[in-house]
Amino acid sequence: MIERQRRNTPVSPVDAHKALADPDVATALAAGRKIEAIKLVRQRTGLGLKEAKDLVEKS
């Protein structure tokens, strides 16, 4: 239930971009592991799949 509430909570653009700067996310992106990066962004921000995917692909 808490996880569901968290995913419905809006994430500020600053928080979303901080997730991209996370060392684990940056390493995954540098290695071309976009799916792993998307999963990490979702875990750190609570974004939905589409939002996290769009964020990772724009980076």
C-alpha distances in whole Angstrom, upper triangle without the diagonal:
4,5,5,6,9,10,11,13,16,18,22,24,26,22,22,26,25,23,26,28,26,29,27,26,30,31,29,31,34,34,33,30,28,25,24,25,22,20,20,20,17,15,17,16,13,16,15,18,21,21,21,23,25,25,26,29,30,31
4,5,5,6,9,10,11,14,16,19,22,23,19,20,23,22,20,24,26,24,26,25,24,28,29,27,29,32,32,32,29,27,24,23,23,21,18,18,18,15,13,15,14,11,14,15,18,20,20,19,22,24,24,25,28,29,29
4,5,5,6,9,10,13,14,18,20,21,17,17,21,20,18,21,23,21,24,22,21,24,26,24,25,29,29,28,25,23,20,20,19,17,15,15,15,11,10,12,11,8,11,12,14,17,16,16,19,21,20,21,24,26,26
4,5,5,7,9,12,14,18,20,22,19,18,22,22,19,22,25,23,26,24,23,26,28,26,27,30,31,29,26,24,21,21,21,18,16,17,16,12,12,14,13,9,11,10,13,16,16,16,19,20,20,22,24,26,26
4,5,5,6,10,12,16,19,20,17,17,21,21,19,22,25,23,26,25,24,27,29,27,28,32,32,31,28,26,24,23,22,20,18,18,17,14,14,14,12,9,11,12,15,17,16,17,20,21,21,23,25,26,27
4,5,5,8,10,13,16,17,14,14,18,17,16,19,21,20,23,21,20,23,26,24,25,28,29,28,25,23,21,20,19,17,15,15,14,11,10,11,9,6,9,10,14,16,14,14,18,19,18,20,23,23,24
4,5,8,9,13,15,17,14,13,17,17,15,18,20,19,22,21,19,22,24,23,23,27,27,26,23,20,19,18,17,14,13,14,12,9,10,11,8,5,6,7,10,12,11,11,15,16,16,17,20,21,21
4,6,9,13,15,17,15,14,18,19,17,20,23,22,25,24,22,25,28,26,26,29,30,29,26,23,22,22,20,17,17,17,15,12,13,14,11,8,8,8,12,13,12,13,17,17,17,19,22,22,23
4,6,10,13,14,12,13,16,17,16,19,21,21,24,23,21,24,27,26,25,29,30,29,27,24,23,22,21,18,17,17,15,12,13,13,10,8,8,10,14,15,13,14,17,18,17,19,22,22,22
4,7,9,12,10,10,14,15,14,17,19,19,23,23,20,23,26,25,24,27,29,28,26,23,22,22,20,17,18,17,14,12,14,13,9,9,8,10,14,14,11,13,16,15,14,17,20,19,20
4,6,8,6,7,10,11,11,13,15,16,20,19,17,19,23,22,21,24,26,25,23,20,20,20,17,15,16,15,11,11,12,10,7,8,7,10,13,14,10,11,14,14,12,15,18,17,17
4,5,5,6,9,10,11,13,15,16,20,20,18,19,23,22,21,24,27,26,25,22,22,22,19,17,18,17,13,13,15,12,9,11,10,14,16,16,12,13,16,15,12,15,18,16,16
4,5,5,6,9,10,11,13,15,18,19,16,17,21,21,19,22,24,23,23,20,21,20,17,16,18,16,12,14,16,13,10,12,11,14,16,15,11,12,14,13,10,13,15,13,13
4,5,5,6,9,10,11,13,16,18,15,16,20,20,19,21,24,23,23,20,22,21,17,17,18,16,13,15,16,13,11,14,13,16,18,18,14,14,16,15,12,14,17,15,14
4,5,5,6,9,10,11,15,15,14,15,18,18,18,20,23,22,21,19,20,18,15,15,16,13,10,12,12,9,7,10,11,14,16,17,13,12,15,15,12,13,17,15,14
4,5,5,7,9,10,14,14,12,13,17,16,15,18,20,19,18,16,16,16,12,11,13,11,8,9,11,8,6,9,8,12,13,13,10,8,12,11,8,10,13,12,11
4,5,5,7,9,12,13,11,11,15,15,14,16,19,18,18,15,17,16,13,13,15,12,9,12,14,11,10,13,12,15,16,15,12,11,13,12,8,9,12,11,9
4,5,5,6,10,12,10,11,14,15,14,16,19,19,18,17,18,16,13,14,15,12,9,12,13,9,9,13,13,16,17,18,15,13,15,15,11,12,15,14,12
4,5,5,9,9,7,9,12,12,12,15,17,17,15,14,15,13,10,10,11,8,6,9,9,6,7,11,11,14,14,15,13,10,13,13,10,10,13,13,11
4,5,8,9,6,6,10,10,9,11,14,14,13,12,13,12,8,9,11,9,7,11,12,10,10,13,13,15,15,15,13,10,11,12,8,7,11,10,8
4,6,8,7,6,10,11,10,12,15,15,15,14,16,14,11,13,14,11,10,14,14,11,12,16,16,19,18,19,16,14,15,16,12,11,14,13,10
4,6,5,6,9,10,11,12,14,15,14,14,15,13,10,12,13,9,9,12,12,9,11,15,15,18,18,19,17,14,16,17,14,12,16,16,13
4,5,5,6,9,10,10,12,14,13,14,16,13,10,14,14,11,11,15,14,12,15,18,18,21,20,22,20,16,18,19,16,14,17,17,14
4,5,5,6,9,10,11,12,11,12,13,9,8,11,11,8,10,13,12,11,14,16,17,19,18,20,19,15,16,18,15,13,16,17,15
4,5,5,6,9,10,11,9,9,10,8,5,8,9,6,7,11,11,10,12,15,14,16,15,17,15,12,12,14,12,9,12,14,11
4,5,5,6,9,10,10,10,12,10,8,11,13,10,10,14,14,13,15,18,17,19,18,19,17,14,14,16,13,10,13,13,10
4,5,5,6,9,9,10,12,10,8,12,13,11,12,16,16,15,17,20,20,21,20,21,20,16,16,18,16,13,15,16,13
4,6,5,6,5,7,9,6,5,9,10,9,11,14,14,14,16,18,18,19,17,18,18,14,14,16,14,11,13,15,12
4,5,5,6,6,9,8,6,9,12,11,11,14,16,15,17,19,18,19,16,17,16,13,12,14,12,8,10,12,9
4,5,8,9,12,11,10,13,15,14,15,18,19,18,20,22,21,22,20,21,20,17,16,17,15,12,13,14,11
4,6,8,11,10,10,13,15,14,16,18,19,19,21,23,22,23,20,21,21,18,16,18,17,13,14,16,14
4,6,9,9,9,11,14,14,15,17,19,19,21,22,21,21,18,19,19,16,14,15,15,11,11,14,12
4,6,6,6,9,10,11,12,15,16,17,18,20,18,18,16,17,17,14,12,15,14,11,11,15,13
4,5,5,6,9,10,10,12,14,15,16,17,15,15,12,13,14,10,8,11,11,7,8,11,11
4,5,5,6,9,10,11,12,14,15,16,14,13,10,12,13,10,8,12,12,9,10,14,14
4,5,5,6,9,10,11,12,14,15,14,14,12,14,15,11,11,14,13,10,12,15,14
4,5,5,6,9,10,11,12,13,13,13,11,13,13,9,9,11,10,7,10,12,11
4,5,5,6,9,10,10,11,10,10,8,9,9,6,6,9,8,6,9,12,11
4,5,5,6,9,10,10,10,10,8,11,11,8,9,12,12,10,13,15,15
4,5,5,6,9,10,10,12,11,13,13,9,11,14,12,10,14,16,14
4,5,5,6,8,7,9,9,11,10,6,9,11,9,8,12,13,12
4,6,5,5,5,7,7,10,9,6,9,11,10,10,14,15,15
4,6,6,8,10,10,13,12,10,12,15,14,13,17,18,17
4,6,8,11,12,15,13,10,13,15,13,13,17,17,16
4,5,9,11,13,10,9,12,13,11,12,16,16,16
4,7,9,12,10,9,12,14,13,14,17,18,18
4,7,8,6,6,9,10,10,12,14,15,16
4,6,5,6,8,10,11,12,14,16,17
4,6,5,6,9,10,11,12,14,16
4,6,5,6,9,10,10,12,14
4,5,5,6,9,10,11,13
4,5,5,6,9,10,11
4,5,5,6,9,10
4,6,5,6,9
4,6,5,6
4,5,5
4,5
4
